[in-house]
Amino acid sequence: MTNSKIIVIGSGGHAKVVCDSLLQMGRQPEFCTDFVEQRWGERVLDVLVKGSDDLIDSYDPEDILLANGIASVKD
């Protein structure tokens, strides 16, 4: 699994922390997802926000790892 592609779910503040942690470990996330289309094409650190979670369906589950980049501090 160390060669698996990593997809970060989300593109907000917590996703930034997750991406930073992965990069510090020497792992480059493949991309981030976001349901807000206006964020597609932006970057979280150096990681592209590629599209919605639907992109995950195009990958074989054996070939990817998902990283939870979703969190909230509101009620």
N, C-alpha and C positions, 0 to 999 in steps of 0.2 A: 504493500500500500504506500510505501514511501515515494513511489513514482506516480501515484494517482494525482490527477488534476484537482486543485482545490477551488471550489466556487463559494464565495462569500454571499450569504443571503442578507440583503440590506445594503444601504449605502450612506447611512447617517453616522452619528458620532461613535456608536459602539462598533460599527463596521470598520471605522477608521482605526480603532484600538485593535481589533482582530487582525486587520491587514498589517498594521505595524508589528504586531507580535509575530505573525507568520514571516514577514520580511526579515525580522531580527533573527529568526530561526533558520534563515536561508531558504525559505519556501516562498515562491512567487505565486500568489493566487492567479488563477486563470482569468477571472473577472468577478465583479459584484453584480447583484441583481437589485432591481427596485421596481415597484409597481407604478411609480410616477414616471410617465414617459418623458417628461421634461428633464429628468436627470440622466436619461440615456445619453451616452457620449461624454459625460463628465468623468472625472477621475476621483478616486479615493486614494490619497497618496499617489502612487504610480499605477493603480489598478483601475482598469476601465469599468465603468458601469455600462454593461452591455445591453441589458433589456430586463424583461420580467422573469419571474421564476419559471415560466413556461420553457425557457431555454434549457433548463435542466433535463427535460424529457428527451432531448436529442442526444444525451450521453448514456452510455451503458453504465448502470449503477455500480458495476465492478471496477470501473475506471475512474471514479470521482470520489472525492470527499467533500462534504458540505460543512461549512463553518457558519455558525449562527452569529450574524452580525446585527440582530434585532434586539433592541432593549428599549425601555421607556422609564422615565422618571416621573411621568404624570399619572394621575389616577386612572 
